[in-house]
Amino acid sequence: MAVGTVLAGALMSVALPVGHPSAAPAADDPVPTHEGMPDDGFDDEPEGEQDDSVGPDSTPSATAPAPAPAEPVPGRPGDFRLTTGSDLSGLVGRLDAALPKQGLTELLEQANRTPERCGDPTIYGSDLIPADRVCWKSDDATSKEWIPQAITGVSDAQEDEDWGTSNAEPIAVGSYDTVNPGRGNKTEDRDNCVQASASDACNEKGVRITFLNQATKKYRHVLLVWPYVNSYDHISFDALHAREGRCPAPTSCEAQNGIHAGGMVWYGNYLYVADTANGMRVFDLRRIMDLNPDNDSATEDEMQDGLPSDLTDKKRIGRQSNVWYAYGYRYVMPQVATLRFATARNSGDVSKNQCYKTGRPKASYVSLDRTGTDHLVLGEYCNMGSNPRDDMSNGRVGTYPMTALTAAVEGAPGTVAEADKAYGLPTGGSFGDEPLWHKIQGALRYEGKWYFHRSNLHDNGRLLQATVDGGDQLAGNPKVLESSIGPEDLYLAHGRGDGFAPRLWSLSEHAPYGDEEGKCSRCEREVYSYPVSDVIGGFGS
């Protein structure tokens, strides 16, 4: 299946003098930085989301919320109900008319970053030996700004595991922007990040997707963006949930923080990205916008609307003063749909990763089950501490038929996608002085069994297995396998299209900061796979 097209016709490459005299601000084009930047209307992520070091106190507080209704039933499918958000097609259409596109096959052929040597193999522990290890270029491997979380790939996207005419067998990794040094929090500080003294990392850049070409072993980053119309009716875009403090009530308006993007699924042309507080954001791989079609970042290309782009300025984004920016990224992919939880949030505190047995779940991670009718799996990361309260939950998972999700993405606002199954996580077992079954970073259902990645701060995590107990609860296998340090999301390459044995892919999030940070001296940031046969054999079935 081909995705996107290379724009027909000539795309001029123009070298404009410094200051862009040919693109001087028009009377109706916003000049102040971030003027008109949007609030996308979605809830903020909880502080410390999916961070093992941030958890609830070990004893109940005097201000603890009242327990949920007596004997709540875990895993109620209705709590997972999703509905389609506002229609973004008009905004995406206007952006599509303004900017040229690039197909994923061509993007993979032009991948510009080469992985470097992998590090210490002892990060994987003694129970499982990785079949594949993919490492990053050094700046990505050690970045304090971008933290990898989510993984998916062509086995999720296509049953035959082919994408167009490419033999790239692409894997996609999602990372979130975690630090913004010098960024202001109020309207009066909104220009902080464009000052000459500001770091390129100052702005909140939201989420980027990294597409890895397995044939060439090279990769390329794509920035996810939110389309909007600025205050002068020009189409533009901003990073996801990243408004820089501009709002109608400046005295009370704080800058937005980006989403965590703890999991994602690539299915057909759509990329489903978890938004913990809200549900899922959806992107279309046929809409990858290319701000540098001539592949020369030193020159400014003319876009379809006649305006130039500038990849050398890494501090601006969207259309500003009649020039297109993207924080220096060549590619951006705009959000095309939103799937929002319809159930009300539980009133309990979630600021330290608490979860509850009723109310909307968190969208902490997602994966795809292709072993029967295609389903998306969605679940929660929960930190219960060492002495959890009765109203708290160690996590729930739910499943959605992909036909229902696709219909919701392509349907009118308010279209409903129901979960057909939901389960509470197992409750037995311990890990040190705390429950075993919490701090789940990724989940996958495969041939009727469930697999979970359990994190362990800066030490080796665990791979867990469970089966359905016949009701709405999962029963855990007492056997536990040691996994990598900093384990995250899960993705299964089923191998039915290319003839390879199935492999369970994941990734590690922690960079090897060593003594500089006083933590994680053994950490390595890698993408890796385990043979599924080894995983099944390790659990004894």
MARROGU-602277 format. One line per 8 residues: their letters; for each residue y, z, x of C-alpha. Coordinates in steps of 0.001 Angstrom, whole numbers, plus 500000, padded with zeros to 6 digits. Example, Ala and Ser with C-alpha at 12.3 -4.5 7.8 and 13.67 -1.06 7.14 Angstrom:
AS) 495500 507800 512300 ~ 498940 507140 513670
***
This chain:
MAVGTVLA) 500000 500000 500000 ~ 503367 499063 501429 ~ 506181 501556 500998 ~ 509781 500535 501184 ~ 510999 497251 502516 ~ 513063 496235 505456 ~ 516344 495103 504006 ~ 516574 491337 503857
GALMSVAL) 519606 489724 505357 ~ 521682 490483 508395 ~ 522779 494035 509168 ~ 525785 493958 511438 ~ 525952 496275 514418 ~ 529569 497112 515068 ~ 531096 499062 517913 ~ 534173 500716 516443
PVGHPSAA) 536835 502295 518625 ~ 536935 506072 518828 ~ 538484 507527 515693 ~ 537114 504793 513434 ~ 540455 502997 512841 ~ 538764 500412 510646 ~ 537382 503236 508524 ~ 540546 505297 508146
PAADDPVP) 540426 507619 505129 ~ 541426 505899 501914 ~ 543705 507699 499502 ~ 540744 508435 497252 ~ 538289 509499 499976 ~ 537931 513229 500722 ~ 539206 514143 504157 ~ 538587 517918 504461
THEGMPDD) 535162 518695 505838 ~ 532616 519446 503100 ~ 535119 518692 500320 ~ 533085 518232 497178 ~ 529795 519370 498712 ~ 527485 520394 495869 ~ 525780 523507 494713 ~ 522435 522078 493572
GFDDEPEG) 522040 524841 491007 ~ 518737 526178 492347 ~ 517985 529799 493179 ~ 518143 531003 496764 ~ 515038 531858 498745 ~ 514349 535572 499237 ~ 515391 536988 502583 ~ 512591 536893 505148
EQDDSVGP) 510445 534542 503073 ~ 506914 534215 504528 ~ 507790 536441 507478 ~ 505064 538952 508364 ~ 507634 541251 509967 ~ 509524 541628 506667 ~ 507624 543593 504063 ~ 508081 546311 501446
DSTPSATA) 508212 549977 502356 ~ 504831 551642 502520 ~ 505768 554229 499885 ~ 507265 553696 496422 ~ 510997 554120 496161 ~ 512805 556127 493520 ~ 514419 552886 492401 ~ 511176 550935 492199
PAPAPAEP) 510989 548659 489133 ~ 508927 549716 486168 ~ 505351 548422 486222 ~ 504511 545203 484406 ~ 502719 545456 481033 ~ 499504 547467 481131 ~ 496501 545753 482688 ~ 498135 542381 483338
VPGRPGDF) 495721 539497 483711 ~ 496028 537817 487130 ~ 496035 534070 487347 ~ 497401 533078 483934 ~ 497855 529251 483939 ~ 500892 529483 481664 ~ 502822 531336 484371 ~ 502521 528207 486542
RLTTGSDL) 504020 525779 483987 ~ 506473 523258 485524 ~ 509140 521144 483844 ~ 511100 518149 485072 ~ 514668 518946 486113 ~ 517813 516874 485659 ~ 517652 513110 486091 ~ 518523 512103 489672
SGLVGRLD) 517726 508386 489305 ~ 521355 507314 488898 ~ 522430 509173 492044 ~ 519492 507841 494048 ~ 520200 504317 492782 ~ 523812 504516 493963 ~ 522699 505789 497370 ~ 520083 503056 497544
AALPKQGL) 522805 500458 496950 ~ 525014 501934 499681 ~ 522458 502373 502487 ~ 519699 500158 503928 ~ 516068 501292 503775 ~ 513168 501358 506210 ~ 509475 501318 505279 ~ 507222 504037 506634
TELLEQAN) 505030 501526 508470 ~ 508040 500241 510413 ~ 509285 503786 510989 ~ 505938 504741 512515 ~ 505970 501654 514727 ~ 509397 502729 516017 ~ 508468 506396 516481 ~ 510558 507581 519393
RTPERCGD) 509244 510988 520454 ~ 506190 511500 522665 ~ 504169 514745 522572 ~ 503801 516591 525836 ~ 501026 518671 527372 ~ 499359 521211 525120 ~ 499403 524839 526145 ~ 496981 527744 526298
PTIYGSDL) 493820 527004 524248 ~ 493136 530718 523774 ~ 495584 530706 520841 ~ 492620 529540 518727 ~ 490434 532574 519291 ~ 486671 532497 519658 ~ 485297 531458 516240 ~ 486521 527870 515925
IPADRVCW) 487137 525140 518505 ~ 489773 522562 517516 ~ 488699 518923 517364 ~ 492285 517708 517671 ~ 495338 519232 519312 ~ 498700 517517 518880 ~ 501657 519022 520680 ~ 505380 518434 520557
KSDDATSK) 508026 517171 522891 ~ 509374 520210 524767 ~ 512602 520594 522762 ~ 510646 520626 519482 ~ 507937 522882 520923 ~ 510482 525548 521855 ~ 513196 524998 519222 ~ 514654 528166 517714
EWIPQAIT) 516348 526073 515037 ~ 513412 524157 513527 ~ 510277 526050 512481 ~ 507213 523986 511401 ~ 505502 525180 508189 ~ 503948 522430 506074 ~ 501400 519682 506706 ~ 499991 516733 504757
GVSDAQED) 498853 513235 505611 ~ 497483 509892 504593 ~ 494210 511395 503262 ~ 496325 513131 500636 ~ 498373 509996 500044 ~ 495563 507447 499683 ~ 491884 507676 498846 ~ 491170 504869 501349
EDWGTSNA) 493348 506540 504024 ~ 495215 503287 504734 ~ 498977 502979 504542 ~ 500143 499396 504386 ~ 498917 497351 507334 ~ 499273 500214 509782 ~ 496399 501932 511574 ~ 498637 504916 512257
EPIAVGSY) 496759 507289 509916 ~ 499998 509244 509673 ~ 500297 512999 509454 ~ 503495 514564 508110 ~ 504820 517984 509127 ~ 507663 519811 507394 ~ 510027 522177 509245 ~ 512933 524296 508050
DTVNPGRG) 516233 525139 509753 ~ 516206 528858 510497 ~ 519298 529570 512625 ~ 522920 528474 512199 ~ 524931 530070 515047 ~ 528638 530267 514224 ~ 528287 529049 510644 ~ 530810 530525 508224
NKTEDRDN) 529816 532210 505008 ~ 532964 531702 502934 ~ 535232 528824 501944 ~ 537810 529657 504579 ~ 535143 529297 507278 ~ 533715 525989 506086 ~ 535079 524013 509051 ~ 533504 526271 511682
CVQASASD) 530630 523954 512466 ~ 532742 520862 513257 ~ 534842 522581 515926 ~ 534421 521312 519478 ~ 533114 524707 520542 ~ 530464 524820 517801 ~ 526792 524324 518574 ~ 525006 521311 517089
ACNEKGVR) 522767 523910 515416 ~ 525672 525514 513513 ~ 525214 523713 510185 ~ 522439 524494 507735 ~ 520337 521317 507915 ~ 517701 522322 505379 ~ 514363 520564 505910 ~ 513120 517707 508056
ITFLNQAT) 509836 515817 507893 ~ 508090 514673 511048 ~ 505823 511630 510724 ~ 503159 511408 513439 ~ 501557 508070 514327 ~ 498014 509007 515355 ~ 497420 505582 516914 ~ 500336 505775 519359
KKYRHVLL) 500591 509605 519441 ~ 504344 509319 518869 ~ 506417 510801 516058 ~ 509794 510562 514313 ~ 511952 512996 512311 ~ 513401 512286 508846 ~ 516020 514583 507281 ~ 515565 515462 503608
VWPYVNSY) 518786 515301 501605 ~ 520253 515941 498163 ~ 522252 513062 496587 ~ 525517 513868 494839 ~ 528856 512347 493849 ~ 531800 513848 495683 ~ 535093 514869 494101 ~ 536419 511298 494387
DHISFDAL) 533415 509672 492699 ~ 531791 508414 495904 ~ 528050 508730 496376 ~ 527122 511010 499262 ~ 524394 513430 500372 ~ 524015 516902 501838 ~ 521122 518771 503434 ~ 518835 520560 500966
HAREGRCP) 520433 523631 499390 ~ 522977 523826 502176 ~ 526462 523936 500680 ~ 528872 525268 503304 ~ 530673 527809 501132 ~ 532687 525463 498884 ~ 532751 526517 495226 ~ 535133 527141 492315
APTSCEAQ) 535380 530871 493081 ~ 535933 531097 496839 ~ 536370 534860 496944 ~ 532847 535427 495642 ~ 531027 532323 496851 ~ 528667 532620 499756 ~ 527243 529681 501666 ~ 523777 528565 500581
NGIHAGGM) 520738 528969 502758 ~ 518199 526163 502964 ~ 514710 526289 501481 ~ 511616 527423 503375 ~ 509391 524395 502614 ~ 506196 526347 503220 ~ 503911 523559 502023 ~ 503884 519926 500950
VWYGNYLY) 501614 517225 499543 ~ 502032 513474 500029 ~ 500431 511688 497076 ~ 500933 507962 496552 ~ 504618 507248 497122 ~ 505727 510814 496405 ~ 506174 513786 498696 ~ 505988 517152 496903
VADTANGM) 507764 519914 498870 ~ 507430 523585 497929 ~ 510653 525384 497006 ~ 509657 529047 496898 ~ 512174 530250 494335 ~ 512118 527229 492039 ~ 508970 525079 492107 ~ 508788 521752 493934
RVFDLRRI) 511261 519127 495095 ~ 510010 515547 495068 ~ 510879 512663 497410 ~ 509940 508984 497364 ~ 508718 507312 500548 ~ 510061 504006 499246 ~ 513562 505523 499629 ~ 513778 506286 503345
MDLNPDND) 517372 505400 504228 ~ 518087 503967 507679 ~ 521503 504693 509219 ~ 520723 502787 512418 ~ 518911 499514 511577 ~ 519548 497963 515001 ~ 517794 500935 516685 ~ 520761 501475 519020
SATEDEMQ) 522422 504830 518390 ~ 525294 503969 520755 ~ 526630 501416 518284 ~ 527722 501979 514710 ~ 525847 499889 512165 ~ 527468 498538 509047 ~ 525841 499877 505904 ~ 525304 497903 502691
DGLPSDLT) 528566 499241 501259 ~ 530488 497916 504282 ~ 531138 501328 505830 ~ 529927 502249 509327 ~ 527437 504945 510265 ~ 527785 507353 513179 ~ 524709 508933 514785 ~ 526591 510372 517753
DKKRIGRQ) 528341 513074 515690 ~ 525666 515722 515032 ~ 528007 518067 513146 ~ 528684 516043 509985 ~ 526620 514796 507086 ~ 527050 512380 504185 ~ 530057 510183 503558 ~ 533149 511637 505215
SNVWYAYG) 536396 509725 505746 ~ 534612 506446 504985 ~ 531916 506965 507646 ~ 528258 507868 507058 ~ 526785 510786 509038 ~ 523403 512559 509033 ~ 523675 515275 511712 ~ 522612 512627 514236
YRYVMPQV) 519401 511650 512414 ~ 518626 507990 511940 ~ 516606 508486 508747 ~ 517302 510454 505577 ~ 515166 510677 502432 ~ 516908 511747 499205 ~ 515367 513972 496567 ~ 514351 511965 493488
ATLRFATA) 513017 514661 491137 ~ 512642 518396 490616 ~ 509703 520272 489107 ~ 510933 523719 488107 ~ 508980 526760 486973 ~ 509439 527284 483237 ~ 508267 530909 483189 ~ 510804 533713 483629
RNSGDVSK) 510852 535563 486918 ~ 509367 539049 487069 ~ 512186 541590 487299 ~ 510703 543265 490368 ~ 512354 543078 493788 ~ 511191 540142 495949 ~ 513609 540535 498869 ~ 510821 541647 501192
NQCYKTGR) 508089 539263 500083 ~ 506779 541338 497187 ~ 504797 539558 494470 ~ 503859 540595 490944 ~ 500939 539999 488600 ~ 502920 538295 485849 ~ 505898 535956 485608 ~ 506559 532804 487562
PKASYVSL) 504723 532542 490880 ~ 506277 531703 494210 ~ 505767 528161 495481 ~ 504928 529280 499009 ~ 502377 526576 499903 ~ 500680 523539 498346 ~ 497699 521303 499143 ~ 495595 518568 497555
DRTGTDHL) 491995 518746 496343 ~ 490406 515262 496235 ~ 486805 516410 495839 ~ 486820 515819 492077 ~ 489689 514838 489824 ~ 492740 514992 492062 ~ 494540 518323 491800 ~ 497470 519954 493538
VLGEYCNM) 496951 523581 494592 ~ 499995 525902 494609 ~ 500015 529514 495752 ~ 501984 532546 496838 ~ 502707 534292 500122 ~ 502872 538038 499367 ~ 503376 541009 501681 ~ 502067 544215 500094
GSNPRDDM) 502674 546563 503012 ~ 500054 549201 503701 ~ 500454 551157 500441 ~ 501080 548700 497590 ~ 502191 549733 494120 ~ 500089 549083 491026 ~ 502500 546464 489667 ~ 502403 544393 492858
SNGRVGTY) 500133 541415 493451 ~ 498532 540197 496643 ~ 498969 536622 495393 ~ 497925 533997 492857 ~ 496956 530335 493083 ~ 497100 527641 490409 ~ 495945 524024 490144 ~ 497595 521014 488460
PMTALTAA) 496053 517614 487651 ~ 497977 515074 489725 ~ 498237 512827 486663 ~ 500320 515540 484979 ~ 502605 515970 487999 ~ 503142 512222 488402 ~ 503981 511931 484695 ~ 506503 514752 485064
VEGAPGTV) 508138 513174 488130 ~ 508495 509857 486332 ~ 509290 511368 482933 ~ 512460 512473 481179 ~ 514070 515861 481917 ~ 512034 518609 480282 ~ 508660 516885 480686 ~ 506022 519592 481085
AEADKAYG) 503248 519740 483709 ~ 500698 522427 482866 ~ 498417 524149 485348 ~ 494807 523889 484186 ~ 493480 526799 486274 ~ 494960 529902 487888 ~ 493382 532768 489816 ~ 494282 536064 491394
LPTGGSFG) 493342 536344 495064 ~ 490442 538575 496111 ~ 491285 542252 496485 ~ 488564 543573 498804 ~ 488549 544015 502544 ~ 491006 545407 505060 ~ 492684 544186 508210 ~ 493827 547034 510408
DEPLWHKI) 495691 549476 508160 ~ 496568 546940 505451 ~ 494802 544735 502882 ~ 493016 541660 504190 ~ 493931 539464 501227 ~ 497684 539051 501501 ~ 500082 537263 503888 ~ 498473 533941 502900
QGALRYEG) 500283 530950 504456 ~ 498106 528108 503142 ~ 495268 527479 500687 ~ 492866 524608 500046 ~ 490075 523988 497523 ~ 487212 521811 498788 ~ 483931 521120 496995 ~ 484308 524207 494834
KWYFHRSN) 485120 526679 497593 ~ 488534 528022 498519 ~ 489934 528382 502050 ~ 492978 530427 503014 ~ 495039 530866 506178 ~ 496052 534482 506655 ~ 498801 535159 509196 ~ 499003 538122 511575
LHDNGRLL) 502536 538188 512980 ~ 502325 537149 516675 ~ 498575 537478 517036 ~ 495589 535414 515901 ~ 495422 534811 512178 ~ 492302 534524 510056 ~ 490631 531771 508037 ~ 489208 533179 504799
QATVDGGD) 486809 531772 502198 ~ 486462 532585 498493 ~ 484669 531385 495382 ~ 485479 531704 491680 ~ 483860 534836 490226 ~ 483347 533256 486816 ~ 486638 534476 485387 ~ 490262 534349 486510
QLAGNPKV) 489712 536024 489885 ~ 488468 534798 493254 ~ 485779 536671 495177 ~ 486151 536753 498948 ~ 483435 535965 501470 ~ 483025 539065 503668 ~ 482773 536757 506677 ~ 486177 536150 508324
LESSIGPE) 486921 533571 511042 ~ 489538 534043 513734 ~ 492111 531254 513703 ~ 495199 530320 515691 ~ 498259 532415 516381 ~ 500888 531768 513709 ~ 498657 529788 511271 ~ 500375 527940 508443
DLYLAHGR) 499670 525328 505738 ~ 496311 523505 505289 ~ 495508 519775 504907 ~ 492099 518119 504617 ~ 491417 514686 506142 ~ 488375 513777 504059 ~ 487329 510797 506202 ~ 485929 508727 503346
GDGFAPRL) 488214 505803 504134 ~ 487866 505679 507922 ~ 484281 506888 508341 ~ 485170 510032 510276 ~ 483704 513440 509480 ~ 486062 515638 507399 ~ 488552 517750 509324 ~ 490643 520710 508265
WSLSEHAP) 494157 520389 509676 ~ 496768 523079 510136 ~ 499636 523980 512446 ~ 501092 526965 514269 ~ 504725 527954 513835 ~ 505553 530226 516766 ~ 507135 528873 519936 ~ 506144 530335 523326
YGDEEGKC) 509254 532452 523785 ~ 507460 534881 526086 ~ 509264 537757 527702 ~ 512668 536289 526842 ~ 512153 537397 523247 ~ 509787 540253 523961 ~ 507148 538720 521715 ~ 504625 535931 521400
SRCEREVY) 503941 535316 525071 ~ 500645 533597 524125 ~ 502082 531467 521324 ~ 501961 527678 521307 ~ 503433 525438 518625 ~ 500750 522831 517868 ~ 499143 520726 515136 ~ 495358 520919 515156
SYPVSDVI) 492147 520282 513209 ~ 488763 521960 512880 ~ 485624 520011 511922 ~ 484872 520994 508323 ~ 481197 521322 509238 ~ 482134 524019 511772 ~ 484236 525830 509179 ~ 481478 525767 506555
GGFGS) 478875 526780 509128 ~ 481086 529593 510369 ~ 481159 531088 506895 ~ 477413 530656 506485 ~ 477737 528144 503655
***
